[in-house]
């Protein structure tokens, strides 16, 4: 059972607050006519929010391009920005590990979790480690679901299905929607170390499935509309247009992955960041370099040796690393196993002009890099 820290209490409280968006209890409408100032926790979320907002809100990212969301420490300037924002958007599911306590203090009820309606997957152990089925089935005790948020999420799923059709949902293990789960807190080990996102816990990297990005857009639409009702029609039109772009993106990625021979669709990643991508596009996660779903842990010697054996046995041609985390261990393992290292953008967009400076381009970039490496 995962220990509960203040982050867990924050997530549960925010879920209840956001459930009353329609009544504008958690996020009161703006008294002034100027566009709301919105801060998203990291660049990928900020880009999606900006597509929904258009000119009817100012959206910025708290974390700079290239920052590691798992270990980012806010500055005093960041705290001031959070305090001044009309709305702060976070992923939830304990993605912003070191950020949430600061958000709680600086933004409080002006915070919204965008993943509440997303079906959350468990952090996989990968082929190199045994599965803990009990942990996967029961990540933590779930808070009671509010009828307003369940109705709202049901509406979002119907909208998503109308856009994506039969591709709206994919298979694989799912713990449930985030609003019905308690994903906060790290597991405290006897040695005093904390390892967030242990196997079986909630995997927060939901955006690597474009359908989940669509659920984000719908939640952002509703939250902005409650905050700024005068621009609700703009937010709705922008969201409809963006959903169409996400559907087209999904088709493009599917076409890329379909060029990979079925026997070459096993992947090894630096950390567990591509579970949702793999499930949607039929890839198998054979193993990960960094254990758990965070980037702050280190593999043991036994983990490393086991992963090298896995890479050789599965004939995996490359290890996919992160631009926001150290790849030193991955490079050592790749050298020993005789495979390539292929960097991907996972927790951040790229700088402008580098090929992944919007969410749509970020997904295309990663899909093309994966397809090229596996073919």
C-alpha positions as CSV (number, residue, x, y, z in Angstrom):
1,X,0.0,0.0,0.0
2,X,1.4,3.4,-1.0
3,X,1.9,5.9,1.9
4,X,-0.2,9.0,1.7
5,X,1.6,12.3,1.7
6,X,0.3,15.9,1.3
7,X,0.4,15.3,-2.5
8,X,-2.2,12.6,-2.2
9,X,-4.5,14.9,-0.2
10,X,-4.0,17.6,-2.8
11,X,-5.0,15.3,-5.7
12,X,-8.1,14.1,-3.9
13,X,-9.1,17.7,-3.0
14,X,-8.5,19.0,-6.5
15,X,-10.6,16.2,-8.0
16,X,-13.5,17.3,-5.9
17,X,-13.0,20.9,-6.8
18,X,-12.8,20.3,-10.5
19,X,-15.9,18.2,-10.3
20,X,-17.9,21.3,-9.6
21,X,-16.5,23.3,-12.6
22,X,-20.0,23.7,-14.0
23,X,-21.1,25.5,-10.8
24,X,-17.9,27.6,-11.0
25,X,-17.2,26.8,-7.3
26,X,-13.5,25.8,-7.8
27,X,-12.7,28.2,-10.6
28,X,-14.9,31.4,-10.4
29,X,-15.5,33.4,-13.6
30,X,-13.2,36.3,-14.2
31,X,-14.6,39.7,-13.1
32,X,-12.4,41.5,-15.6
33,X,-12.6,41.3,-19.4
34,X,-8.9,40.7,-20.1
35,X,-7.9,37.2,-21.3
36,X,-7.2,34.9,-18.4
37,X,-3.5,34.1,-17.6
38,X,-3.0,30.4,-17.7
39,X,0.2,28.5,-16.6
40,X,0.7,24.9,-17.5
41,X,3.1,22.8,-15.6
42,X,5.3,21.9,-18.7
43,X,5.6,22.7,-22.4
44,X,3.6,19.8,-23.8
45,X,0.5,20.7,-21.7
46,X,1.1,24.4,-22.4
47,X,1.0,23.8,-26.2
48,X,-2.3,21.8,-26.0
49,X,-3.9,24.4,-23.7
50,X,-2.8,27.2,-26.2
51,X,-4.5,25.4,-29.0
52,X,-7.8,25.4,-27.0
53,X,-7.4,28.9,-25.8
54,X,-6.4,30.6,-29.0
55,X,-6.5,34.4,-28.5
56,X,-8.9,34.1,-25.6
57,X,-6.3,33.3,-23.0
58,X,-2.5,33.7,-22.5
59,X,-0.9,30.4,-21.9
60,X,2.7,29.9,-20.7
61,X,4.7,26.9,-19.4
62,X,6.0,27.0,-15.9
63,X,9.0,24.7,-16.7
64,X,11.3,25.8,-19.5
65,X,12.0,23.7,-22.6
66,X,14.2,20.8,-21.7
67,X,13.5,20.7,-18.0
68,X,12.9,17.3,-16.4
69,X,9.4,17.4,-14.9
70,X,10.2,14.6,-12.5
71,X,12.8,16.6,-10.7
72,X,12.1,20.2,-11.5
73,X,12.4,22.6,-8.5
74,X,10.4,25.8,-8.9
75,X,12.2,29.1,-8.3
76,X,11.0,32.1,-6.4
77,X,10.0,33.7,-9.7
78,X,8.0,30.6,-10.6
79,X,6.1,30.9,-7.3
80,X,5.3,34.5,-8.1
81,X,4.0,33.5,-11.5
82,X,1.8,30.8,-10.0
83,X,0.4,33.3,-7.5
84,X,-0.5,35.7,-10.2
85,X,-2.1,33.2,-12.6
86,X,-5.8,32.9,-13.1
87,X,-5.5,29.2,-13.8
88,X,-2.8,26.6,-13.3
89,X,-3.0,23.3,-15.2
90,X,-1.2,20.1,-14.1
91,X,-1.2,16.6,-15.5
92,X,-1.9,14.9,-12.2
93,X,-1.3,11.2,-11.3
94,X,1.9,12.4,-9.5
95,X,3.6,13.5,-12.7
96,X,4.8,16.8,-11.3
97,X,6.5,15.1,-8.4
98,X,8.4,18.0,-6.9
99,X,6.1,20.7,-8.1
100,X,2.7,19.9,-6.6
101,X,3.3,21.1,-3.0
102,X,4.4,24.5,-4.4
103,X,1.4,24.7,-6.7
104,X,-0.9,23.9,-3.7
105,X,0.6,26.8,-1.7
106,X,0.8,29.3,-4.5
107,X,-2.3,28.6,-6.6
108,X,-4.6,26.5,-4.4
109,X,-8.1,26.4,-5.9
110,X,-7.0,28.0,-9.1
111,X,-5.4,24.6,-10.0
112,X,-7.0,22.1,-12.4
113,X,-6.0,18.5,-13.1
114,X,-6.4,17.9,-16.9
115,X,-6.2,14.1,-16.7
116,X,-9.2,13.4,-14.5
117,X,-11.1,11.6,-17.4
118,X,-8.1,9.8,-18.8
119,X,-8.1,6.0,-18.4
120,X,-4.9,5.5,-16.4
121,X,-2.5,2.5,-17.0
122,X,-0.3,0.9,-14.4
123,X,3.5,1.4,-14.5
124,X,4.7,-1.8,-16.2
125,X,7.5,-3.8,-14.9
126,X,8.8,-4.6,-18.4
127,X,9.8,-8.0,-19.6
128,X,13.0,-7.9,-17.5
129,X,11.2,-8.0,-14.2
130,X,8.3,-10.1,-12.7
131,X,4.8,-8.5,-12.7
132,X,3.2,-7.6,-9.4
133,X,-0.4,-8.3,-10.2
134,X,-1.7,-7.3,-6.9
135,X,0.0,-3.9,-7.0
136,X,-1.2,-3.3,-10.6
137,X,-4.8,-4.1,-9.6
138,X,-4.8,-1.9,-6.4
139,X,-2.4,1.1,-6.7
140,X,-4.1,2.8,-3.7
141,X,-7.5,3.3,-2.1
142,X,-9.6,5.4,-4.5
143,X,-11.5,8.5,-3.4
144,X,-15.3,8.5,-3.8
145,X,-16.3,9.7,-7.2
146,X,-18.5,12.8,-7.5
147,X,-21.5,12.5,-9.8
148,X,-20.7,15.7,-11.6
149,X,-17.2,14.6,-12.7
150,X,-18.5,11.1,-13.7
151,X,-21.1,12.7,-15.9
152,X,-18.6,15.2,-17.3
153,X,-16.1,12.4,-18.1
154,X,-18.8,10.3,-19.7
155,X,-19.6,13.2,-22.0
156,X,-16.0,13.7,-22.9
157,X,-15.6,10.0,-23.8
158,X,-18.7,10.2,-26.0
159,X,-17.2,13.3,-27.8
160,X,-13.9,11.5,-28.2
161,X,-15.6,8.4,-29.6
162,X,-17.4,10.6,-32.1
163,X,-14.1,12.0,-33.3
164,X,-11.8,8.9,-33.2
165,X,-14.5,6.3,-33.9
166,X,-13.3,2.8,-33.1
167,X,-9.8,4.1,-32.4
168,X,-11.0,6.1,-29.4
169,X,-10.0,3.3,-27.0
170,X,-7.3,0.7,-27.1
171,X,-6.7,-2.5,-25.1
172,X,-4.2,-3.3,-22.4
173,X,-4.4,-3.0,-18.6
174,X,-6.2,0.0,-17.3
175,X,-6.7,1.0,-13.6
176,X,-9.6,3.3,-14.3
177,X,-10.2,7.0,-14.9
178,X,-7.9,9.2,-12.8
179,X,-10.8,10.8,-10.9
180,X,-11.5,7.4,-9.4
181,X,-7.9,6.7,-8.4
182,X,-5.5,7.9,-5.7
183,X,-2.1,8.2,-7.5
184,X,-0.3,10.6,-5.2
185,X,2.7,9.9,-3.0
186,X,5.9,8.0,-3.4
187,X,6.5,4.6,-1.8
188,X,8.7,5.0,1.3
189,X,11.2,2.2,1.5
190,X,12.8,1.0,4.7
191,X,16.2,2.4,3.6
192,X,14.7,5.9,3.5
193,X,14.7,6.2,-0.3
194,X,11.6,7.3,-2.1
195,X,10.8,5.8,-5.5
196,X,7.9,7.4,-7.3
197,X,5.7,5.5,-9.8
198,X,6.7,2.0,-8.7
199,X,5.5,-0.9,-10.8
200,X,1.7,-1.2,-10.6
201,X,1.2,2.5,-9.6
202,X,-0.4,5.0,-11.9
203,X,1.6,5.8,-15.1
204,X,1.2,9.6,-15.6
205,X,2.7,9.8,-19.2
206,X,-0.8,9.8,-20.7
207,X,-0.2,12.3,-23.5
208,X,1.8,9.9,-25.7
209,X,-1.7,8.6,-26.8
210,X,-3.3,11.3,-29.0
211,X,-6.8,10.2,-27.8
212,X,-5.7,11.2,-24.2
213,X,-4.5,14.5,-25.6
214,X,-8.0,14.9,-26.8
215,X,-9.4,14.3,-23.3
216,X,-7.0,17.0,-22.0
217,X,-8.3,19.4,-24.6
218,X,-11.9,18.8,-23.6
219,X,-11.1,19.2,-19.9
220,X,-9.2,22.4,-20.7
221,X,-12.2,23.7,-22.8
222,X,-14.6,23.2,-19.9
223,X,-12.3,24.7,-17.3
224,X,-11.5,27.8,-19.4
225,X,-15.2,28.2,-20.2
226,X,-16.1,28.2,-16.5
227,X,-13.4,30.7,-15.9
228,X,-14.2,33.0,-18.9
229,X,-17.8,32.3,-20.1
230,X,-17.7,35.1,-22.6
231,X,-15.1,33.1,-24.7
232,X,-16.8,29.7,-24.3
233,X,-17.8,29.5,-28.0
234,X,-14.2,30.3,-29.0
235,X,-12.9,27.5,-26.7
236,X,-15.4,25.0,-28.1
237,X,-14.6,25.8,-31.8
238,X,-10.9,25.6,-31.1
239,X,-11.3,22.3,-29.4
240,X,-13.3,20.8,-32.2
241,X,-10.7,21.9,-34.7
242,X,-7.9,20.4,-32.5
243,X,-9.7,17.1,-32.1
244,X,-9.7,16.8,-35.9
245,X,-6.0,17.4,-36.0
246,X,-5.4,14.8,-33.3
247,X,-7.4,12.2,-35.4
248,X,-5.3,13.0,-38.4
249,X,-2.1,12.7,-36.3
250,X,-3.2,9.3,-35.1
251,X,-3.6,8.1,-38.6
252,X,-0.2,9.4,-39.6
253,X,1.5,7.7,-36.7
254,X,-0.3,4.5,-37.4
255,X,0.9,4.5,-41.0
256,X,4.5,5.0,-39.8
257,X,4.3,2.2,-37.2
258,X,2.7,-0.1,-39.8
259,X,5.9,0.0,-41.8
260,X,7.7,-1.9,-39.0
261,X,7.8,-5.7,-39.4
262,X,5.7,-7.3,-36.7
263,X,8.7,-9.3,-35.4
264,X,10.6,-6.0,-34.8
265,X,8.1,-4.1,-32.7
266,X,9.8,-4.6,-29.3
267,X,11.2,-1.4,-27.6
268,X,13.5,-0.6,-24.7
269,X,13.3,2.9,-23.3
270,X,15.3,4.9,-20.8
271,X,12.4,5.2,-18.5
272,X,8.7,4.3,-18.6
273,X,7.4,7.1,-20.7
274,X,5.9,5.4,-23.8
275,X,3.5,2.9,-22.3
276,X,0.4,4.6,-23.7
277,X,2.1,5.1,-27.1
278,X,3.1,1.4,-27.2
279,X,-0.4,0.2,-26.3
280,X,-2.1,2.4,-28.9
281,X,0.3,1.4,-31.8
282,X,1.0,-2.2,-31.0
283,X,4.5,-2.1,-29.7
284,X,5.9,-4.3,-26.9
285,X,7.8,-2.7,-24.0
286,X,10.6,-5.2,-23.5
287,X,12.4,-3.3,-20.8
288,X,13.5,0.0,-19.3
289,X,16.8,1.3,-18.1
290,X,15.6,3.4,-15.1
291,X,13.2,1.4,-12.8
292,X,9.8,2.7,-12.0
293,X,8.1,5.6,-13.9
294,X,10.3,8.4,-12.7
295,X,13.8,9.5,-13.9
296,X,15.3,9.9,-10.4
297,X,16.1,6.2,-9.7
298,X,19.1,4.1,-10.7
299,X,19.1,0.5,-11.9
300,X,21.0,-2.1,-9.9
301,X,23.8,-4.1,-11.4
302,X,21.4,-7.0,-11.6
303,X,18.8,-4.9,-13.4
304,X,21.5,-3.9,-16.0
305,X,22.6,-7.4,-16.6
306,X,19.0,-8.6,-17.0
307,X,18.2,-5.8,-19.4
308,X,21.3,-6.6,-21.6
309,X,20.1,-10.2,-21.8
310,X,16.6,-9.0,-22.7
311,X,17.9,-6.8,-25.5
312,X,19.9,-9.6,-27.0
313,X,17.1,-12.2,-26.6
314,X,14.4,-9.9,-28.1
315,X,16.9,-8.6,-30.8
316,X,15.9,-5.1,-29.9
317,X,18.0,-2.8,-32.2
318,X,18.0,0.4,-30.1
319,X,17.4,2.0,-26.7
320,X,15.2,5.0,-26.8
321,X,16.4,7.7,-24.5
322,X,15.0,11.1,-23.2
323,X,16.1,14.6,-24.0
324,X,15.2,15.6,-20.4
325,X,17.1,12.9,-18.5
326,X,20.7,11.5,-18.4
327,X,21.3,8.8,-21.0
328,X,24.7,7.8,-19.6
329,X,23.5,4.4,-18.2
330,X,21.5,3.7,-21.4
331,X,24.6,4.4,-23.5
332,X,26.7,2.0,-21.4
333,X,24.0,-0.7,-21.8
334,X,23.7,-0.1,-25.5
335,X,27.4,-0.4,-26.0
336,X,27.5,-3.7,-24.1
337,X,24.5,-5.1,-26.0
338,X,25.7,-3.8,-29.4
339,X,22.7,-1.6,-30.2
340,X,22.1,2.0,-31.0
341,X,20.9,4.8,-28.8
342,X,18.0,6.9,-30.3
343,X,17.0,10.1,-28.4
344,X,13.3,11.0,-28.2
345,X,11.5,14.0,-26.8
346,X,9.4,12.7,-24.0
347,X,8.9,15.2,-21.1
348,X,9.4,18.3,-23.1
349,X,8.9,19.9,-26.6
350,X,12.0,20.9,-28.5
351,X,13.3,24.4,-29.0
352,X,11.6,26.2,-31.9
353,X,12.8,24.9,-35.3
354,X,14.2,21.7,-33.9
355,X,11.3,19.5,-35.2
356,X,9.2,18.9,-32.1
357,X,8.1,22.4,-31.0
358,X,4.4,21.6,-30.9
359,X,2.6,18.6,-29.5
360,X,1.6,17.4,-33.0
361,X,5.2,17.7,-34.3
362,X,6.6,16.2,-31.1
363,X,4.5,13.1,-31.7
364,X,5.4,12.9,-35.4
365,X,9.1,13.3,-34.6
366,X,9.1,10.4,-32.0
367,X,7.0,8.1,-34.2
368,X,9.3,8.7,-37.2
369,X,12.4,8.1,-35.0
370,X,11.0,4.9,-33.6
371,X,9.9,3.6,-37.0
372,X,13.3,4.3,-38.5
373,X,15.1,2.6,-35.7
374,X,13.0,-0.6,-35.7
375,X,12.6,-1.2,-39.5
